[in-house]
């Protein structure tokens, strides 16, 4: 990952961390299901934790890939293991993206009924975009790792 990705990651960190670390306010209207607000809050918290794990795993994979240069079987196996772990996190990110998309769909139905959910729709859209960005970063290092391990 280059400087542009690091800058993007810092921007994402500023966007997601405040929302993930403070409690969610009560639903703005009794007509908005608190279960939906709770789902969004839980998805945001789950993403923050998964994102931290993804960052650690990317770092561990980068370190393992640097050691592959010596081409011992142990170094190659370690890099493969780290890549597998990163792939598992990528699957988790996909599930979180799908969860957020489901929440967005539920919010769209509420909006169609005239309920004031614009702020929640915006928050959910931001979360989906941040998750996609994280998935893109994971894909970038995964592809680089595959190329390194194949050579």
C-alpha positions, 0 to 999 in steps of 0.5 A: 500500500502506498502513501495514497492508501495510507492517507485514505486509511487515515481518513476512514479512521477519522470517519468510523472511530467516533461513531464506533466508540460512542453509544448510539442515540435513541431512535429519533422517532418512536416510529423508527424501530429501535431494532434497526438503530441497534442493528446499525450500531452493532454493524458499525461496532463489528466493522470497527473491530474487524477493521482493526483485525484487518489492519493487523493482518495486513501488517503481518502479511507484509512482514511475512512477504518480506521474509519470503525472499529467503525462500525457505519453506517455513517463510513461504508457509507463514506467508500463506497462513497470513494470506489465508487469515486475511482472506477470512477477514475479507469474507467477514467484511463482505458479510458486514457489507451485506448487513449494512446493505440490508439495513439500508434497504430497511431504511429505504422502506421507512423513508418511502413511508415518510419517516425521517430516516435521512440521517440514518440513511446517510450514516449507513451509506457512509458505513457501506462505502468505508467497508468497501474501501477496506475490502479494496485495501484487502484485495490490493494486498491479497493480489500483491501477496499472491503474485509474490508467492507465485513467483 
